[in-house]
Structure formats: C-alpha cells, structure tokens
Amino acid sequence: MNHDYTWDQRYQKGKDALPWDTGEPAPELIEFFEQIDSPPPYVLEIGCGSGTNAIWMAGNKSSVVATDISPAAIAMAKEKCKSRDLQVEFLVSDIMEATPVPAGSVNFVFDRGVYHVMAKEHRRKFIDRVAEALSDDGYWLCLAGNADQIRKPGVEGPPQLTASDLIDPTQQQFELYRLERSTFELPTLGSHLAWKALFRKRNKS
Ligand SMILES: C[S@@+](CC[C@H](N)C(=O)[O-])C[C@H]1O[C@@H](n2cnc3c(N)ncnc32)[C@H](O)[C@@H]1O
C-alpha cells in the first residue's frame, strides 16, 4: 500500500499537528441524522482521522466502516472506542487504491475534509469509489472548504473548492440534493467558510 507519510506523520505527532480535529462530531452530520427518518443502517466514512464522527454514528445506531490512509489515525480511532461496544470497524485503506467495502453495501458515505484534499486529477476516482460503495439512492455528505471566502495571504486554513470544483465531477453519478454554506470551526485556525454538499446516487436501473 502506498501510504502517504505526510498524513501519517502528522497523526504520529499528535493533536498539535491536526488543526482539523475538533474532537467533537461535525454539526452538519448531527443535523443530517436529525433530518432523516431513521439512521442509515450501513455507513462508510472515508478519511475518518481519529474517529470522532465514526464513533458518533455508531453510537447513533449505524453500522460503520471507517477508513483512513494513516495507520496512526486508525490507531488513535481504535484507542478512542476500545472499551465501547459499538458497530464500528476501523481500517487502514487508501481510497485511491480500492473501495474499502463491497459494492453497493452502504446507504451513506461521509467525508469531512477528505474530498477537498484530493488533487484535482484524483477527484473523479474518489467519486467513483463513493458511487461504487453506495446502494442505489444512497447519500454522500461531503464537507469541504469553500473558495468564496477570500483568504488573506499567510492565513492558514483548509483547501478551498469552488462550487464547480465540487459539483462538476459528480454529475454523471450523483444528483446534487442540497448545497449549503457552512463553517469549519477549527480549534487553532478559527472559523473557515465551508460547503455542506449532500449528493444522492443516481439510480441507474
Ligand atoms: C483534513 S483531514 C480530516 C480528517 C477527519 N475527517 C476529520 O474531520 O477530523 C483529511 C483526512 O483524510 C485522510 N486521507 C488523505 N488521503 C487519503 C486517502 N487517499 N485515503 C484515505 N484517507 C485519506 C488523512 O489521513 C486525514 O485523516
């Protein structure tokens, strides 16, 4: 496996090297669970980092497979939920290399800040993997940095995507179900404009 040691080194360094890691479940994810009739039975989280969101979903009645390219991140996530009896499986997996669950086996894919770190030339492959994992009509909630916020030079923050960066490559396989502004409230980097994009897989049959 082609581990990206930049990510893994950051997780090895610990909390100070992980400005995106709030330690709290994402408000957009909580809101999604509140808006649907019942929790999605089977979930894939891509790039789960230290596992906070995956553990939250498993605590809210979903059966979760959560993956990250970084073995150190997955070790942190496993440690966090070790004495808890939850339906969550943490796996080291590079989304560029393989779809980490059987085709069509999950109803919901979650990514916070993962699609937005993919190089432009890798985005379609990421989308293919999400589409492959999802059942027909399954949903993908993607939280990404938003390029509509003009960032002053030298200010650090998440990668920023335009609406077309986010949506155009998805069109063949996904309907855009909802697109809203949100914010990433990051402990050391402050508040950054984000996208909250909910996609629904196109039903091909
Ligand atoms: C900005 S962090 C967000 C982490 C987590 N989602 C969160 O909100 O705390 C991006 C994450 O994507 C993971 N990642 C980067 N490239 C990946 C890949 N090709 N496959 C799986 N995970 C990847 C990184 O290791 C990192 O945990």
The ligand as a MOL file (V3000), in Angstrom:
LIG
                    3D

  0  0  0     0  0            999 V3000
M  V30 BEGIN CTAB
M  V30 COUNTS 27 29 0 0 0
M  V30 BEGIN ATOM
M  V30 1 C -8.3310 17.1430 6.8230 0
M  V30 2 S -8.1810 15.5360 7.4500 0 CHG=1
M  V30 3 C -9.8440 15.2320 8.0330 0
M  V30 4 C -9.9190 14.0620 8.9920 0
M  V30 5 C -11.3100 13.7620 9.5570 0
M  V30 6 N -12.2700 13.5380 8.5130 0
M  V30 7 C -11.7690 14.8590 10.4760 0
M  V30 8 O -12.7170 15.5600 10.1260 0
M  V30 9 O -11.1640 15.0110 11.5620 0 CHG=-1
M  V30 10 C -8.1040 14.5330 5.9710 0
M  V30 11 C -8.0280 13.0550 6.2630 0
M  V30 12 O -8.0200 12.3290 5.0470 0
M  V30 13 C -7.1040 11.2570 5.1730 0
M  V30 14 N -6.6980 10.8810 3.8060 0
M  V30 15 C -5.9420 11.6010 2.9440 0
M  V30 16 N -5.8000 10.9480 1.7810 0
M  V30 17 C -6.4780 9.7680 1.9130 0
M  V30 18 C -6.6930 8.6530 1.0510 0
M  V30 19 N -6.1550 8.6230 -0.1750 0
M  V30 20 N -7.4400 7.6220 1.5050 0
M  V30 21 C -7.9820 7.6540 2.7610 0
M  V30 22 N -7.8120 8.6920 3.6130 0
M  V30 23 C -7.0710 9.7390 3.1980 0
M  V30 24 C -5.9760 11.8230 6.0140 0
M  V30 25 O -5.1550 10.8690 6.6180 0
M  V30 26 C -6.7750 12.6520 7.0260 0
M  V30 27 O -7.1620 11.8920 8.1420 0
M  V30 END ATOM
M  V30 BEGIN BOND
M  V30 1 1 1 2
M  V30 2 1 2 3
M  V30 3 1 2 10
M  V30 4 1 3 4
M  V30 5 1 4 5
M  V30 6 1 5 6
M  V30 7 1 5 7
M  V30 8 2 7 8
M  V30 9 1 7 9
M  V30 10 1 10 11
M  V30 11 1 11 12
M  V30 12 1 11 26
M  V30 13 1 12 13
M  V30 14 1 13 14
M  V30 15 1 13 24
M  V30 16 1 14 15
M  V30 17 1 14 23
M  V30 18 2 15 16
M  V30 19 1 16 17
M  V30 20 1 17 18
M  V30 21 2 17 23
M  V30 22 1 18 19
M  V30 23 2 18 20
M  V30 24 1 20 21
M  V30 25 2 21 22
M  V30 26 1 22 23
M  V30 27 1 24 25
M  V30 28 1 24 26
M  V30 29 1 26 27
M  V30 END BOND
M  V30 END CTAB
M  END
